[in-house]
Amino acid sequence: MKRRLSQAAALASYLGLIGLLTVWNVWLAPSAALPISLVLVVAVFPLLLPLRGVLHGRVRTHLWAAYLILLYFIHGVGVAYADPAERWLGLLEIALSLTFFFSASFYARWSASGPTQGADP
């Protein structure tokens, strides 16, 4: 039960972060200095690399993506501190990245300590 709940929380926050970054950079606050396509490649493409493993519930991919997500936490802290107009977007990015980090970490821990030793459900 705990394992499935942590996997669901990880998946929801991961997809939420992809959606947030896409909406943020396309509609809410597009960059005036850079093309939108370049900003999306830099912001969203790294999240697409481990997406298949996260969708399939692979433990190693969750751990790898948890470290990748820390870059988005740092970005969210920078935006929340430096830009009052986009502070709420930065705080939302912080919340989603921390939710994924902890839920993916718990998912990996509970998968390894379960009776199936990390096998997929």
C-alpha positions as CSV (number, residue, x, y, z in Angstrom):
1,M,0.0,0.0,0.0
2,K,2.7,2.5,1.0
3,R,4.7,1.5,-2.1
4,R,1.8,2.1,-4.5
5,L,0.9,5.4,-2.8
6,S,4.5,6.7,-3.0
7,Q,4.7,5.6,-6.7
8,A,1.4,7.5,-7.4
9,A,2.7,10.6,-5.7
10,A,6.0,10.4,-7.6
11,L,4.2,10.0,-10.9
12,A,1.7,12.8,-10.2
13,S,4.4,15.3,-9.1
14,Y,6.6,14.3,-12.0
15,L,3.9,14.8,-14.6
16,G,2.8,18.0,-12.8
17,L,6.3,19.4,-13.0
18,I,6.4,18.7,-16.8
19,G,3.1,20.4,-17.2
20,L,4.0,23.3,-15.0
21,L,7.2,24.0,-16.9
22,T,5.5,23.8,-20.2
23,V,2.6,26.1,-19.3
24,W,5.0,28.5,-17.5
25,N,7.3,28.9,-20.4
26,V,4.7,28.9,-23.2
27,W,1.7,30.9,-21.8
28,L,2.2,32.3,-18.3
29,A,5.7,33.9,-18.6
30,P,7.4,33.3,-21.9
31,S,10.9,34.6,-22.3
32,A,11.3,37.7,-24.3
33,A,15.0,37.2,-24.9
34,L,15.0,33.5,-26.0
35,P,12.8,31.5,-28.4
36,I,10.2,29.4,-26.6
37,S,11.4,26.2,-28.3
38,L,14.9,26.7,-26.9
39,V,13.6,27.3,-23.4
40,L,11.4,24.2,-23.6
41,V,14.3,22.1,-24.8
42,V,16.4,23.2,-21.9
43,A,13.7,23.1,-19.3
44,V,11.5,20.1,-20.2
45,F,13.7,17.8,-22.3
46,P,15.8,16.5,-19.3
47,L,12.5,15.5,-17.6
48,L,11.5,13.4,-20.7
49,L,14.6,11.2,-20.5
50,P,13.6,9.2,-17.4
51,L,9.8,9.4,-18.2
52,R,9.4,5.9,-19.5
53,G,11.1,4.4,-16.4
54,V,9.0,6.5,-14.1
55,L,5.8,5.5,-15.9
56,H,6.8,1.8,-15.6
57,G,7.7,2.1,-12.0
58,R,11.4,1.2,-12.3
59,V,13.2,1.7,-9.0
60,R,16.6,2.7,-10.5
61,T,14.9,5.3,-12.8
62,H,13.1,6.8,-9.8
63,L,16.4,7.2,-8.0
64,W,18.2,8.6,-11.0
65,A,15.3,11.1,-11.6
66,A,15.2,12.1,-7.9
67,Y,18.7,13.5,-8.3
68,L,17.8,15.1,-11.6
69,I,14.8,16.8,-10.0
70,L,17.1,18.6,-7.6
71,L,18.1,20.9,-10.4
72,Y,14.5,22.0,-10.7
73,F,14.4,22.6,-6.9
74,I,17.4,24.9,-7.3
75,H,15.7,26.7,-10.2
76,G,12.5,27.1,-8.2
77,V,14.3,28.6,-5.2
78,G,16.1,31.1,-7.5
79,V,12.9,32.2,-9.2
80,A,11.0,32.4,-5.9
81,Y,13.8,34.6,-4.4
82,A,14.6,36.8,-7.3
83,D,11.4,37.4,-9.2
84,P,8.4,38.6,-7.2
85,A,6.1,38.4,-10.3
86,E,6.8,34.7,-10.8
87,R,7.3,33.8,-7.1
88,W,4.2,31.6,-7.0
89,L,5.4,29.6,-10.0
90,G,8.8,29.1,-8.3
91,L,7.1,28.0,-5.1
92,L,4.9,25.5,-7.0
93,E,8.1,24.2,-8.7
94,I,9.7,23.8,-5.3
95,A,6.7,21.9,-4.0
96,L,6.5,19.5,-7.0
97,S,10.2,18.8,-7.0
98,L,10.3,18.1,-3.3
99,T,7.2,15.9,-3.5
100,F,8.8,13.9,-6.3
101,F,12.2,13.7,-4.5
102,F,10.7,12.3,-1.3
103,S,8.1,10.1,-2.8
104,A,10.6,8.5,-5.3
105,S,13.0,8.0,-2.4
106,F,10.4,6.3,-0.3
107,Y,9.2,4.2,-3.3
108,A,12.8,2.9,-3.8
109,R,13.2,2.2,-0.1
110,W,9.9,0.4,0.2
111,S,10.4,-1.6,-3.1
112,A,13.8,-2.9,-1.9
113,S,12.5,-3.9,1.6
114,G,9.4,-5.6,0.3
115,P,8.9,-9.4,-0.2
116,T,9.5,-9.1,-3.9
117,Q,12.8,-7.3,-3.7
118,G,11.8,-4.5,-6.1
119,A,9.9,-6.4,-8.7
120,D,7.3,-4.5,-10.5
121,P,3.7,-5.0,-9.5
